[in-house]
């Protein structure tokens, strides 16, 4: 008998981390497609998630087309929620440790001096 595959294993096959932030919505999309196609609930497997074994949907080799269909259906929204690029590095400039009221601070007009 062939082994069932979970969404996490499918993501690893696609080159993504098993704990991808959007695996749960992808799994829900796959389950919805499975129910519409087969008229029943998908199989289950236990998977260690956040230190506890939890039941997750698992698909037989003949049912794995559901995961590909879910990927295509979910792919259009996955691009919208891509991780943000890192913020640009802050340039080194004067550091203000005053009252925190940035609206009233003005840079000094005289020459810069070191702190006593």
N, CA, C and O atoms as CSV, one atom per row, in Angstrom:
chain,resi,resn,atom,element,x,y,z
A,1,UNK,N,N,0.839,-1.185,0.000
A,1,UNK,CA,C,0.000,0.000,0.000
A,1,UNK,C,C,0.879,1.241,0.000
A,1,UNK,O,O,1.872,1.312,0.724
A,2,UNK,N,N,0.513,2.202,-0.804
A,2,UNK,CA,C,1.294,3.440,-0.913
A,2,UNK,C,C,0.984,4.365,0.252
A,2,UNK,O,O,-0.069,4.285,0.886
A,3,UNK,N,N,1.909,5.216,0.499
A,3,UNK,CA,C,1.819,6.138,1.620
A,3,UNK,C,C,0.998,7.373,1.249
A,3,UNK,O,O,1.087,7.876,0.129
A,4,UNK,N,N,0.221,7.839,2.175
A,4,UNK,CA,C,-0.556,9.069,1.983
A,4,UNK,C,C,0.364,10.272,2.152
A,4,UNK,O,O,1.392,10.190,2.823
A,5,UNK,N,N,-0.014,11.380,1.540
A,5,UNK,CA,C,0.785,12.603,1.608
A,5,UNK,C,C,-0.038,13.717,2.253
A,5,UNK,O,O,-1.236,13.846,1.999
A,6,UNK,N,N,0.617,14.513,3.084
A,6,UNK,CA,C,-0.032,15.662,3.728
A,6,UNK,C,C,0.344,16.937,2.968
A,6,UNK,O,O,1.204,16.916,2.088
A,7,UNK,N,N,-0.301,18.029,3.315
A,7,UNK,CA,C,-0.003,19.311,2.679
A,7,UNK,C,C,1.447,19.713,2.962
A,7,UNK,O,O,2.126,20.234,2.077
A,8,UNK,N,N,1.921,19.478,4.178
A,8,UNK,CA,C,3.301,19.838,4.530
A,8,UNK,C,C,4.292,19.090,3.636
A,8,UNK,O,O,5.264,19.679,3.164
A,9,UNK,N,N,4.053,17.805,3.403
A,9,UNK,CA,C,4.948,17.023,2.536
A,9,UNK,C,C,4.856,17.513,1.086
A,9,UNK,O,O,5.858,17.545,0.372
A,10,UNK,N,N,3.669,17.887,0.667
A,10,UNK,CA,C,3.493,18.420,-0.683
A,10,UNK,C,C,4.272,19.730,-0.849
A,10,UNK,O,O,4.885,19.963,-1.891
A,11,UNK,N,N,4.245,20.575,0.173
A,11,UNK,CA,C,4.988,21.832,0.107
A,11,UNK,C,C,6.489,21.591,-0.001
A,11,UNK,O,O,7.182,22.290,-0.740
A,12,UNK,N,N,6.987,20.604,0.732
A,12,UNK,CA,C,8.412,20.279,0.668
A,12,UNK,C,C,8.766,19.829,-0.749
A,12,UNK,O,O,9.820,20.193,-1.271
A,13,UNK,N,N,7.894,19.044,-1.370
A,13,UNK,CA,C,8.131,18.617,-2.750
A,13,UNK,C,C,8.168,19.802,-3.710
A,13,UNK,O,O,8.859,19.758,-4.727
A,14,UNK,N,N,7.436,20.847,-3.392
A,14,UNK,CA,C,7.399,22.036,-4.252
A,14,UNK,C,C,8.523,23.006,-3.917
A,14,UNK,O,O,8.631,24.058,-4.548
A,15,UNK,N,N,9.357,22.679,-2.944
A,15,UNK,CA,C,10.498,23.521,-2.610
A,15,UNK,C,C,10.228,24.568,-1.546
A,15,UNK,O,O,11.044,25.466,-1.338
A,16,UNK,N,N,9.092,24.465,-0.870
A,16,UNK,CA,C,8.765,25.410,0.204
A,16,UNK,C,C,8.987,24.734,1.545
A,16,UNK,O,O,9.032,23.506,1.611
A,17,UNK,N,N,9.126,25.504,2.614
A,17,UNK,CA,C,9.268,24.886,3.938
A,17,UNK,C,C,7.950,24.238,4.368
A,17,UNK,O,O,6.870,24.713,4.017
A,18,UNK,N,N,8.052,23.162,5.123
A,18,UNK,CA,C,6.860,22.438,5.589
A,18,UNK,C,C,5.996,23.315,6.492
A,18,UNK,O,O,4.787,23.103,6.578
A,19,UNK,N,N,6.596,24.291,7.164
A,19,UNK,CA,C,5.826,25.173,8.047
A,19,UNK,C,C,5.523,26.508,7.371
A,19,UNK,O,O,5.457,27.542,8.036
A,20,UNK,N,N,5.338,26.488,6.055
A,20,UNK,CA,C,5.001,27.683,5.282
A,20,UNK,C,C,3.793,28.350,5.917
A,20,UNK,O,O,2.850,27.676,6.331
A,21,UNK,N,N,3.820,29.654,5.992
A,21,UNK,CA,C,2.777,30.398,6.708
A,21,UNK,C,C,1.379,30.177,6.141
A,21,UNK,O,O,0.396,30.327,6.868
A,22,UNK,N,N,1.265,29.826,4.864
A,22,UNK,CA,C,-0.049,29.690,4.232
A,22,UNK,C,C,-0.438,28.233,3.995
A,22,UNK,O,O,-1.288,27.950,3.151
A,23,UNK,N,N,0.173,27.309,4.730
A,23,UNK,CA,C,-0.159,25.901,4.506
A,23,UNK,C,C,-1.568,25.583,4.968
A,23,UNK,O,O,-2.235,24.750,4.355
A,24,UNK,N,N,-2.039,26.216,6.021
A,24,UNK,CA,C,-3.377,25.921,6.525
A,24,UNK,C,C,-4.458,26.334,5.527
A,24,UNK,O,O,-5.362,25.540,5.267
A,25,UNK,N,N,-4.406,27.551,4.951
A,25,UNK,CA,C,-5.405,27.883,3.929
A,25,UNK,C,C,-5.301,26.989,2.701
A,25,UNK,O,O,-6.316,26.667,2.083
A,26,UNK,N,N,-4.083,26.584,2.339
A,26,UNK,CA,C,-3.913,25.679,1.210
A,26,UNK,C,C,-4.546,24.328,1.528
A,26,UNK,O,O,-5.193,23.728,0.669
A,27,UNK,N,N,-4.366,23.848,2.752
A,27,UNK,CA,C,-4.985,22.591,3.168
A,27,UNK,C,C,-6.504,22.670,3.163
A,27,UNK,O,O,-7.175,21.714,2.775
A,28,UNK,N,N,-7.047,23.802,3.590
A,28,UNK,CA,C,-8.512,23.963,3.556
A,28,UNK,C,C,-9.024,23.976,2.123
A,28,UNK,O,O,-10.080,23.414,1.833
A,29,UNK,N,N,-8.272,24.622,1.220
A,29,UNK,CA,C,-8.667,24.630,-0.190
A,29,UNK,C,C,-8.627,23.224,-0.765
A,29,UNK,O,O,-9.517,22.848,-1.527
A,30,UNK,N,N,-7.610,22.438,-0.417
A,30,UNK,CA,C,-7.509,21.056,-0.901
A,30,UNK,C,C,-8.659,20.210,-0.361
A,30,UNK,O,O,-9.239,19.419,-1.104
A,31,UNK,N,N,-8.993,20.361,0.897
A,31,UNK,CA,C,-10.102,19.595,1.479
A,31,UNK,C,C,-11.424,19.959,0.818
A,31,UNK,O,O,-12.262,19.090,0.575
A,32,UNK,N,N,-11.610,21.242,0.527
A,32,UNK,CA,C,-12.840,21.684,-0.138
A,32,UNK,C,C,-12.954,21.060,-1.537
A,32,UNK,O,O,-14.027,20.605,-1.932
A,33,UNK,N,N,-11.846,21.044,-2.278
A,33,UNK,CA,C,-11.838,20.436,-3.612
A,33,UNK,C,C,-12.075,18.933,-3.506
A,33,UNK,O,O,-12.798,18.360,-4.322
A,34,UNK,N,N,-11.478,18.299,-2.515
A,34,UNK,CA,C,-11.660,16.855,-2.322
A,34,UNK,C,C,-13.131,16.535,-2.052
A,34,UNK,O,O,-13.690,15.612,-2.644
A,35,UNK,N,N,-13.749,17.298,-1.161
A,35,UNK,CA,C,-15.167,17.053,-0.841
A,35,UNK,C,C,-16.049,17.229,-2.075
A,35,UNK,O,O,-16.978,16.452,-2.296
A,36,UNK,N,N,-15.753,18.259,-2.882
A,36,UNK,CA,C,-16.544,18.498,-4.090
A,36,UNK,C,C,-16.336,17.386,-5.119
A,36,UNK,O,O,-17.262,17.034,-5.849
A,37,UNK,N,N,-15.128,16.837,-5.176
A,37,UNK,CA,C,-14.816,15.805,-6.167
A,37,UNK,C,C,-15.325,14.438,-5.754
A,37,UNK,O,O,-15.942,13.740,-6.559
A,38,UNK,N,N,-15.078,14.041,-4.507
A,38,UNK,CA,C,-15.364,12.685,-4.056
A,38,UNK,C,C,-16.619,12.566,-3.191
A,38,UNK,O,O,-17.106,11.457,-2.969
A,39,UNK,N,N,-17.143,13.672,-2.704
A,39,UNK,CA,C,-18.359,13.623,-1.893
A,39,UNK,C,C,-18.169,13.039,-0.504
A,39,UNK,O,O,-19.132,12.587,0.116
A,40,UNK,N,N,-16.953,13.045,-0.014
A,40,UNK,CA,C,-16.664,12.549,1.341
A,40,UNK,C,C,-15.446,13.286,1.897
A,40,UNK,O,O,-14.786,14.051,1.193
A,41,UNK,N,N,-15.169,13.039,3.165
A,41,UNK,CA,C,-14.028,13.672,3.825
A,41,UNK,C,C,-12.725,12.990,3.398
A,41,UNK,O,O,-12.705,11.778,3.186
A,42,UNK,N,N,-11.639,13.756,3.271
A,42,UNK,CA,C,-10.342,13.129,2.995
A,42,UNK,C,C,-9.844,12.348,4.203
A,42,UNK,O,O,-10.327,12.530,5.321
A,43,UNK,N,N,-8.873,11.480,3.959
A,43,UNK,CA,C,-8.286,10.711,5.048
A,43,UNK,C,C,-7.504,11.606,5.992
A,43,UNK,O,O,-7.231,12.768,5.689
A,44,UNK,N,N,-7.149,11.048,7.139
A,44,UNK,CA,C,-6.411,11.810,8.149
A,44,UNK,C,C,-5.100,11.118,8.498
A,44,UNK,O,O,-4.948,9.908,8.331
A,45,UNK,N,N,-4.170,11.907,8.981
A,45,UNK,CA,C,-2.904,11.420,9.520
A,45,UNK,C,C,-2.564,12.313,10.699
A,45,UNK,O,O,-3.064,13.433,10.802
A,46,UNK,N,N,-1.719,11.820,11.584
A,46,UNK,CA,C,-1.272,12.637,12.721
A,46,UNK,C,C,0.052,13.296,12.351
A,46,UNK,O,O,0.946,12.653,11.801
A,47,UNK,N,N,0.165,14.571,12.657
A,47,UNK,CA,C,1.387,15.310,12.364
A,47,UNK,C,C,1.753,16.159,13.575
A,47,UNK,O,O,0.885,16.752,14.215
A,48,UNK,N,N,3.038,16.211,13.881
A,48,UNK,CA,C,3.525,17.008,15.008
A,48,UNK,C,C,3.537,18.481,14.603
A,48,UNK,O,O,4.307,18.884,13.731
A,49,UNK,N,N,2.676,19.285,15.241
A,49,UNK,CA,C,2.577,20.711,14.964
A,49,UNK,C,C,2.633,21.455,16.287
A,49,UNK,O,O,1.790,21.244,17.159
A,50,UNK,N,N,3.617,22.319,16.439
A,50,UNK,CA,C,3.801,23.113,17.665
A,50,UNK,C,C,3.836,22.225,18.906
A,50,UNK,O,O,3.220,22.545,19.923
A,51,UNK,N,N,4.556,21.114,18.820
A,51,UNK,CA,C,4.759,20.258,19.981
A,51,UNK,C,C,3.629,19.293,20.303
A,51,UNK,O,O,3.713,18.572,21.297
A,52,UNK,N,N,2.578,19.256,19.494
A,52,UNK,CA,C,1.460,18.332,19.739
A,52,UNK,C,C,1.118,17.605,18.446
A,52,UNK,O,O,1.206,18.171,17.356
A,53,UNK,N,N,0.728,16.343,18.585
A,53,UNK,CA,C,0.259,15.614,17.413
A,53,UNK,C,C,-1.169,16.031,17.129
A,53,UNK,O,O,-2.038,15.983,18.000
A,54,UNK,N,N,-1.392,16.444,15.887
A,54,UNK,CA,C,-2.718,16.922,15.485
A,54,UNK,C,C,-3.152,16.178,14.228
A,54,UNK,O,O,-2.321,15.826,13.391
A,55,UNK,N,N,-4.460,15.938,14.098
A,55,UNK,CA,C,-4.932,15.289,12.869
A,55,UNK,C,C,-4.909,16.283,11.704
A,55,UNK,O,O,-5.387,17.411,11.829
A,56,UNK,N,N,-4.349,15.853,10.580
A,56,UNK,CA,C,-4.316,16.664,9.364
A,56,UNK,C,C,-4.849,15.816,8.221
A,56,UNK,O,O,-4.856,14.588,8.303
A,57,UNK,N,N,-5.292,16.466,7.163
A,57,UNK,CA,C,-5.779,15.746,5.993
A,57,UNK,C,C,-4.600,15.072,5.299
A,57,UNK,O,O,-3.503,15.628,5.232
A,58,UNK,N,N,-4.839,13.872,4.785
A,58,UNK,CA,C,-3.812,13.131,4.063
A,58,UNK,C,C,-4.451,12.516,2.820
A,58,UNK,O,O,-5.591,12.052,2.860
A,59,UNK,N,N,-3.713,12.518,1.733
A,59,UNK,CA,C,-4.260,12.113,0.447
A,59,UNK,C,C,-3.498,10.922,-0.117
A,59,UNK,O,O,-2.268,10.899,-0.094
A,60,UNK,N,N,-4.229,9.931,-0.624
A,60,UNK,CA,C,-3.642,8.743,-1.242
A,60,UNK,C,C,-2.975,9.147,-2.558
A,60,UNK,O,O,-3.274,10.214,-3.094
A,61,UNK,N,N,-2.084,8.315,-3.083
A,61,UNK,CA,C,-1.410,8.673,-4.340
A,61,UNK,C,C,-2.377,8.989,-5.485
A,61,UNK,O,O,-2.096,9.884,-6.282
A,62,UNK,N,N,-3.481,8.297,-5.588
A,62,UNK,CA,C,-4.455,8.572,-6.633
A,62,UNK,C,C,-5.263,9.839,-6.396
A,62,UNK,O,O,-5.950,10.316,-7.299
A,63,UNK,N,N,-5.187,10.381,-5.202
A,63,UNK,CA,C,-5.945,11.585,-4.846
A,63,UNK,C,C,-5.077,12.846,-4.799
A,63,UNK,O,O,-5.569,13.932,-4.493
A,64,UNK,N,N,-3.801,12.699,-5.098
A,64,UNK,CA,C,-2.879,13.833,-4.962
A,64,UNK,C,C,-3.109,14.927,-5.996
A,64,UNK,O,O,-2.568,16.025,-5.864
A,65,UNK,N,N,-3.906,14.642,-7.021
A,65,UNK,CA,C,-4.254,15.685,-7.985
A,65,UNK,C,C,-5.014,16.810,-7.278
A,65,UNK,O,O,-5.004,17.953,-7.735
A,66,UNK,N,N,-5.669,16.483,-6.166
A,66,UNK,CA,C,-6.401,17.485,-5.394
A,66,UNK,C,C,-5.439,18.551,-4.876
A,66,UNK,O,O,-5.766,19.738,-4.872
A,67,UNK,N,N,-4.260,18.129,-4.443
A,67,UNK,CA,C,-3.268,19.089,-3.941
A,67,UNK,C,C,-2.782,20.001,-5.066
A,67,UNK,O,O,-2.584,21.197,-4.854
A,68,UNK,N,N,-2.591,19.444,-6.251
A,68,UNK,CA,C,-2.163,20.266,-7.385
A,68,UNK,C,C,-3.267,21.254,-7.768
A,68,UNK,O,O,-2.981,22.411,-8.076
A,69,UNK,N,N,-4.517,20.811,-7.750
A,69,UNK,CA,C,-5.635,21.707,-8.057
A,69,UNK,C,C,-5.742,22.816,-7.004
A,69,UNK,O,O,-5.984,23.977,-7.333
A,70,UNK,N,N,-5.558,22.441,-5.744
A,70,UNK,CA,C,-5.611,23.447,-4.675
A,70,UNK,C,C,-4.476,24.447,-4.841
A,70,UNK,O,O,-4.663,25.643,-4.622
A,71,UNK,N,N,-3.306,23.965,-5.227
A,71,UNK,CA,C,-2.168,24.860,-5.443
A,71,UNK,C,C,-2.504,25.868,-6.534
A,71,UNK,O,O,-2.228,27.057,-6.379
A,72,UNK,N,N,-3.091,25.414,-7.628
A,72,UNK,CA,C,-3.448,26.318,-8.719
A,72,UNK,C,C,-4.540,27.298,-8.294
A,72,UNK,O,O,-4.487,28.479,-8.636
A,73,UNK,N,N,-5.525,26.809,-7.552
A,73,UNK,CA,C,-6.618,27.674,-7.104
A,73,UNK,C,C,-6.131,28.682,-6.065
A,73,UNK,O,O,-6.564,29.834,-6.063
A,74,UNK,N,N,-5.237,28.251,-5.187
A,74,UNK,CA,C,-4.752,29.107,-4.116
A,74,UNK,C,C,-3.606,29.994,-4.588
A,74,UNK,O,O,-3.340,31.033,-3.984
A,75,UNK,N,N,-2.930,29.599,-5.649
A,75,UNK,CA,C,-1.751,30.321,-6.115
A,75,UNK,C,C,-2.013,31.766,-6.449
A,75,UNK,O,O,-1.129,32.607,-6.285
A,76,UNK,N,N,-3.229,32.082,-6.924
A,76,UNK,CA,C,-3.502,33.471,-7.301
A,76,UNK,C,C,-3.521,34.381,-6.080
A,76,UNK,O,O,-3.188,35.561,-6.199
A,77,UNK,N,N,-3.897,33.876,-4.920
A,77,UNK,CA,C,-3.891,34.717,-3.729
A,77,UNK,C,C,-2.575,34.609,-2.971
A,77,UNK,O,O,-2.224,35.519,-2.221
A,78,UNK,N,N,-1.847,33.524,-3.148
A,78,UNK,CA,C,-0.583,33.374,-2.427
A,78,UNK,C,C,0.394,34.474,-2.824
A,78,UNK,O,O,1.173,34.930,-1.988
A,79,UNK,N,N,0.370,34.911,-4.086
A,79,UNK,CA,C,1.267,35.973,-4.524
A,79,UNK,C,C,0.969,37.299,-3.854
A,79,UNK,O,O,1.862,38.131,-3.700
A,80,UNK,N,N,-0.275,37.505,-3.455
A,80,UNK,CA,C,-0.641,38.758,-2.796
A,80,UNK,C,C,-0.090,38.839,-1.384
A,80,UNK,O,O,0.110,39.931,-0.852
A,81,UNK,N,N,0.153,37.706,-0.788
A,81,UNK,CA,C,0.589,37.672,0.602
A,81,UNK,C,C,2.038,37.238,0.719
A,81,UNK,O,O,2.422,36.617,1.711
A,82,UNK,N,N,2.840,37.556,-0.278
A,82,UNK,CA,C,4.256,37.208,-0.225
A,82,UNK,C,C,4.913,37.986,0.907
A,82,UNK,O,O,4.476,39.087,1.244
A,83,UNK,N,N,5.949,37.423,1.486
A,83,UNK,CA,C,6.625,38.141,2.570
A,83,UNK,C,C,7.137,39.499,2.085
A,83,UNK,O,O,7.595,39.635,0.950
A,84,UNK,N,N,7.054,40.470,2.937
A,84,UNK,CA,C,7.530,41.804,2.583
A,84,UNK,C,C,9.048,41.799,2.466
A,84,UNK,O,O,9.729,41.088,3.205
A,85,UNK,N,N,9.577,42.593,1.537
A,85,UNK,CA,C,11.041,42.689,1.468
A,85,UNK,C,C,11.557,43.384,2.723
A,85,UNK,O,O,10.839,44.173,3.338
A,86,UNK,N,N,12.786,43.095,3.099
A,86,UNK,CA,C,13.320,43.745,4.310
A,86,UNK,C,C,13.380,45.251,4.133
A,86,UNK,O,O,13.584,45.754,3.028
A,87,UNK,N,N,13.203,45.950,5.214
A,87,UNK,CA,C,13.253,47.408,5.193
A,87,UNK,C,C,14.670,47.852,4.871
A,87,UNK,O,O,15.631,47.202,5.281
A,88,UNK,N,N,14.810,48.946,4.145
A,88,UNK,CA,C,16.166,49.416,3.837
A,88,UNK,C,C,16.902,49.799,5.118
A,88,UNK,O,O,16.304,50.242,6.098
A,89,UNK,N,N,18.192,49.616,5.077
A,89,UNK,CA,C,19.007,49.950,6.251
A,89,UNK,C,C,18.947,51.448,6.502
A,89,UNK,O,O,18.965,52.248,5.566
A,90,UNK,N,N,18.876,51.813,7.765
A,90,UNK,CA,C,18.823,53.231,8.123
A,90,UNK,C,C,20.197,53.835,7.924
A,90,UNK,O,O,21.219,53.238,8.263
A,91,UNK,N,N,20.194,55.016,7.374
A,91,UNK,CA,C,21.469,55.708,7.207
A,91,UNK,C,C,21.920,56.230,8.566
A,91,UNK,O,O,21.112,56.560,9.434
A,92,UNK,N,N,23.208,56.290,8.712
A,92,UNK,CA,C,23.710,56.802,9.983
A,92,UNK,C,C,23.602,58.319,9.962
A,92,UNK,O,O,24.105,58.980,9.054
A,93,UNK,N,N,22.974,58.831,10.923
A,93,UNK,CA,C,22.784,60.264,11.029
A,93,UNK,C,C,22.743,60.639,12.492
A,93,UNK,O,O,23.047,59.816,13.355
A,94,UNK,N,N,22.377,61.848,12.773
A,94,UNK,CA,C,22.328,62.252,14.177
A,94,UNK,C,C,21.258,61.466,14.916
A,94,UNK,O,O,20.159,61.259,14.401
A,95,UNK,N,N,21.579,61.038,16.100
A,95,UNK,CA,C,20.643,60.305,16.941
A,95,UNK,C,C,20.115,61.268,17.993
A,95,UNK,O,O,20.893,61.905,18.703
A,96,UNK,N,N,18.834,61.371,18.090
A,96,UNK,CA,C,18.213,62.288,19.026
A,96,UNK,C,C,17.705,61.521,20.227
A,96,UNK,O,O,16.926,60.580,20.075
A,97,UNK,N,N,18.131,61.904,21.414
A,97,UNK,CA,C,17.684,61.263,22.642
A,97,UNK,C,C,16.967,62.274,23.512
A,97,UNK,O,O,17.154,62.300,24.728
A,98,UNK,N,N,16.162,63.088,22.905
A,98,UNK,CA,C,15.485,64.149,23.655
A,98,UNK,C,C,14.143,63.687,24.184
A,98,UNK,O,O,13.973,62.533,24.577
A,99,UNK,N,N,13.201,64.604,24.186
A,99,UNK,CA,C,11.901,64.355,24.795
A,99,UNK,C,C,11.038,63.423,23.962
A,99,UNK,O,O,10.028,62.928,24.462
A,100,UNK,N,N,11.394,63.171,22.728
A,100,UNK,CA,C,10.582,62.324,21.878
A,100,UNK,C,C,9.606,63.109,21.035
A,100,UNK,O,O,8.882,62.534,20.222
A,101,UNK,N,N,9.578,64.420,21.218
A,101,UNK,CA,C,8.680,65.240,20.430
A,101,UNK,C,C,9.420,65.644,19.156
A,101,UNK,O,O,10.089,66.678,19.124
A,102,UNK,N,N,9.302,64.836,18.116
A,102,UNK,CA,C,10.044,65.069,16.896
A,102,UNK,C,C,9.555,66.294,16.149
A,102,UNK,O,O,10.289,66.856,15.337
A,103,UNK,N,N,8.340,66.711,16.405
A,103,UNK,CA,C,7.809,67.863,15.691
A,103,UNK,C,C,8.466,69.171,16.150
A,103,UNK,O,O,8.461,70.148,15.402
A,104,UNK,N,N,9.026,69.210,17.352
A,104,UNK,CA,C,9.619,70.437,17.869
A,104,UNK,C,C,11.134,70.457,17.766
A,104,UNK,O,O,11.746,71.496,18.011
A,105,UNK,N,N,11.752,69.352,17.414
A,105,UNK,CA,C,13.198,69.295,17.351
A,105,UNK,C,C,13.680,69.912,16.060
A,105,UNK,O,O,13.123,69.658,14.992
A,106,UNK,N,N,14.699,70.709,16.156
A,106,UNK,CA,C,15.357,71.250,14.970
A,106,UNK,C,C,16.844,70.974,15.108
A,106,UNK,O,O,17.391,71.050,16.208
A,107,UNK,N,N,17.494,70.660,14.016
A,107,UNK,CA,C,18.927,70.369,14.114
A,107,UNK,C,C,19.712,71.602,14.520
A,107,UNK,O,O,19.308,72.721,14.204
A,108,UNK,N,N,20.817,71.419,15.209
A,108,UNK,CA,C,21.612,72.594,15.615
A,108,UNK,C,C,22.223,73.273,14.386
A,108,UNK,O,O,22.557,72.623,13.396
A,109,UNK,N,N,22.357,74.591,14.481
A,109,UNK,CA,C,22.911,75.351,13.367
A,109,UNK,C,C,24.410,75.503,13.491
A,109,UNK,O,O,25.085,75.713,12.483
A,110,UNK,N,N,24.950,75.406,14.680
A,110,UNK,CA,C,26.389,75.566,14.906
A,110,UNK,C,C,27.136,74.279,14.603
A,110,UNK,O,O,26.543,73.295,14.160
A,111,UNK,N,N,28.417,74.291,14.841
A,111,UNK,CA,C,29.231,73.094,14.594
A,111,UNK,C,C,28.859,72.004,15.606
A,111,UNK,O,O,28.465,72.290,16.737
A,112,UNK,N,N,28.993,70.770,15.172
A,112,UNK,CA,C,28.690,69.640,16.052
A,112,UNK,C,C,29.782,69.512,17.096
A,112,UNK,O,O,30.956,69.740,16.803
A,113,UNK,N,N,29.405,69.151,18.308
A,113,UNK,CA,C,30.387,68.960,19.357
A,113,UNK,C,C,30.131,67.613,19.997
A,113,UNK,O,O,29.036,67.059,19.899
A,114,UNK,N,N,31.135,67.104,20.640
A,114,UNK,CA,C,30.979,65.809,21.306
A,114,UNK,C,C,30.269,66.018,22.635
A,114,UNK,O,O,30.255,67.120,23.184
A,115,UNK,N,N,29.699,64.977,23.124
A,115,UNK,CA,C,28.996,65.029,24.393
A,115,UNK,C,C,30.020,65.081,25.527
A,115,UNK,O,O,31.004,64.342,25.509
A,116,UNK,N,N,29.790,65.959,26.519
A,116,UNK,CA,C,30.773,66.092,27.621
A,116,UNK,C,C,30.892,64.851,28.451
A,116,UNK,O,O,31.672,64.818,29.403
